């Protein structure tokens, strides 16, 4: 499995997480200005942390424990992003359909992350 990937950009989970961060950046442009230094900054930071931590994990895959640790960090950032998405919906900034889209995509990201954690030896060398 590890031989099929030239880099982290080839990982489906990276592509999905990166696209989600772009979508969140775009949707938060419509949030109220008073959320600039709280909700907007927080959700953008946590959503961007998923693909950035994936890149770090990939670079550390020589050491399986370090690789797994960074993947766990990714899942943590995805979880944080989901909470910010819940706040966004409950504050009326995000429509239910948009919220559902993001929740489903982060469920997919988490399934892929935990799949990688369970099969870490396939990615590490």
Secondary structure as GFF3:
##gff-version 3
##sequence-region A 1 125
A	DSSP	three_ten_helix	2	4	.	.	.	ID=ss1
A	DSSP	three_ten_helix	8	10	.	.	.	ID=ss2
A	DSSP	alpha_helix	12	28	.	.	.	ID=ss3
A	DSSP	three_ten_helix	33	35	.	.	.	ID=ss4
A	DSSP	pi_helix	36	40	.	.	.	ID=ss5
A	DSSP	alpha_helix	41	59	.	.	.	ID=ss6
A	DSSP	alpha_helix	64	90	.	.	.	ID=ss7
A	DSSP	alpha_helix	96	118	.	.	.	ID=ss8
A	DSSP	alpha_helix	120	123	.	.	.	ID=ss9
###
